[in-house]
């Protein structure tokens, strides 16, 4: 949080209000409140302004006495960020400013950013909002900038997962959104290239199994997607990985039963099959076209298994 001289130019939209807390508690409450970007204390109490209800903030000075606290974000690259100095925002007259650090272990990371753009200063922020269990988490990027004597806020908002995705989960590489595109057109040739193109229309890729959780979440999302009305051995889910031409004639050789025996398109693939739980093994090739990695639809309560099935159609 960063404290500067200033006051709201209006109370419309109406802020969140807390009557019986002091100024340090007011700042801490804003820090912990996911949607809050500004705290202001007056004689009535603590006023918290949210990113989507931020009025213009009038720049003041020490004579007028009103102060506000902005929620500001920075990245891990500390050398690019400068703590503002002085007593008159945003130039601060190159003197020490009043600055407050609060608990750095909280979810929103706060530091300071000063960026000179055509003689104005822009403070940047980022919010991750996951307090409502009925919706996907939301991401908000915002800028607080000074024009004349008014601070204003602009923001961009996006849900963690776009419409059409069934859910999200975390693995050590980050947070991922999941979607299933299904078809019962068993008589139509729907090959791996067709399926890959369909995924790309949604900005998605075939998944890889880099961690155990990548496979464990599949039955959960299948139930959410309502495709569990087709639990049979002929139904499977395409994942990333197509056997190389060199390994199609000798799939059970040692190198062909490793990741080197397949071509992967996902740049996040870790390069090994350590977490691939096989229905048979990586050298399976019952038919002349069984060269594509898939997840075999699990029995009720079971775990998905990886197999090598046909590339030319989707049953």
Secondary structure in CASP SS format (residue, H / E / C, confidence):
PFRMAT SS
TARGET T0000
AUTHOR 0000-0000-0000
METHOD secondary structure of the structure
MODEL  1
X C 1.00
X E 1.00
X E 1.00
X E 1.00
X E 1.00
X E 1.00
X E 1.00
X E 1.00
X C 1.00
X C 1.00
X C 1.00
X C 1.00
X C 1.00
X C 1.00
X C 1.00
X E 1.00
X E 1.00
X E 1.00
X C 1.00
X C 1.00
X C 1.00
X C 1.00
X H 1.00
X H 1.00
X H 1.00
X H 1.00
X H 1.00
X H 1.00
X H 1.00
X H 1.00
X H 1.00
X H 1.00
X C 1.00
X C 1.00
X C 1.00
X E 1.00
X E 1.00
X E 1.00
X E 1.00
X E 1.00
X E 1.00
X C 1.00
X C 1.00
X C 1.00
X C 1.00
X E 1.00
X E 1.00
X E 1.00
X E 1.00
X E 1.00
X C 1.00
X C 1.00
X C 1.00
X C 1.00
X C 1.00
X C 1.00
X E 1.00
X E 1.00
X E 1.00
X C 1.00
X C 1.00
X C 1.00
X C 1.00
X C 1.00
X C 1.00
X C 1.00
X E 1.00
X E 1.00
X E 1.00
X E 1.00
X C 1.00
X C 1.00
X C 1.00
X C 1.00
X C 1.00
X C 1.00
X C 1.00
X H 1.00
X H 1.00
X H 1.00
X C 1.00
X C 1.00
X C 1.00
X C 1.00
X C 1.00
X C 1.00
X C 1.00
X C 1.00
X C 1.00
X C 1.00
X C 1.00
X H 1.00
X H 1.00
X H 1.00
X C 1.00
X C 1.00
X C 1.00
X C 1.00
X E 1.00
X C 1.00
X C 1.00
X C 1.00
X C 1.00
X C 1.00
X C 1.00
X C 1.00
X C 1.00
X C 1.00
X C 1.00
X C 1.00
X C 1.00
X C 1.00
X C 1.00
X C 1.00
X E 1.00
X E 1.00
X E 1.00
X C 1.00
X C 1.00
X E 1.00
X E 1.00
X E 1.00
X E 1.00
X E 1.00
X E 1.00
X E 1.00
X E 1.00
X E 1.00
X E 1.00
X C 1.00
X C 1.00
X C 1.00
X C 1.00
X C 1.00
X C 1.00
X C 1.00
X C 1.00
X E 1.00
X E 1.00
X E 1.00
X E 1.00
X E 1.00
X E 1.00
X E 1.00
X E 1.00
X E 1.00
X E 1.00
X C 1.00
X C 1.00
X E 1.00
X E 1.00
X E 1.00
X E 1.00
X E 1.00
X E 1.00
X E 1.00
X E 1.00
X E 1.00
X E 1.00
X C 1.00
X C 1.00
X C 1.00
X C 1.00
X C 1.00
X C 1.00
X C 1.00
X E 1.00
X E 1.00
X E 1.00
X E 1.00
X E 1.00
X C 1.00
X C 1.00
X E 1.00
X E 1.00
X E 1.00
X E 1.00
X E 1.00
X C 1.00
X C 1.00
X C 1.00
X C 1.00
X C 1.00
X C 1.00
X C 1.00
X C 1.00
X C 1.00
X C 1.00
X C 1.00
X C 1.00
X C 1.00
X H 1.00
X H 1.00
X H 1.00
X H 1.00
X H 1.00
X H 1.00
X H 1.00
X H 1.00
X H 1.00
X C 1.00
X C 1.00
X C 1.00
X C 1.00
X C 1.00
X C 1.00
X C 1.00
X C 1.00
X C 1.00
X C 1.00
X C 1.00
X H 1.00
X H 1.00
X H 1.00
X H 1.00
X H 1.00
X H 1.00
X H 1.00
X H 1.00
X H 1.00
X H 1.00
X H 1.00
X H 1.00
X H 1.00
X H 1.00
X C 1.00
X C 1.00
X H 1.00
X H 1.00
X H 1.00
X C 1.00
X C 1.00
X C 1.00
X C 1.00
X C 1.00
X E 1.00
X E 1.00
X E 1.00
X E 1.00
X E 1.00
X E 1.00
X E 1.00
X E 1.00
X C 1.00
X H 1.00
X H 1.00
X H 1.00
X H 1.00
X C 1.00
X C 1.00
X C 1.00
X C 1.00
X C 1.00
X C 1.00
X H 1.00
X H 1.00
X H 1.00
X C 1.00
X H 1.00
X H 1.00
X H 1.00
X E 1.00
X E 1.00
X C 1.00
X C 1.00
X C 1.00
X C 1.00
X C 1.00
X C 1.00
X C 1.00
X C 1.00
X C 1.00
X C 1.00
X C 1.00
X C 1.00
X C 1.00
X C 1.00
X E 1.00
X C 1.00
X C 1.00
X C 1.00
X C 1.00
X C 1.00
X C 1.00
X C 1.00
X C 1.00
X C 1.00
X C 1.00
X C 1.00
X E 1.00
X E 1.00
X E 1.00
X E 1.00
X E 1.00
X E 1.00
X E 1.00
X C 1.00
X C 1.00
X C 1.00
X C 1.00
X C 1.00
X C 1.00
X C 1.00
X C 1.00
X E 1.00
X E 1.00
X E 1.00
X E 1.00
X E 1.00
X E 1.00
X C 1.00
X C 1.00
X C 1.00
X C 1.00
X C 1.00
END
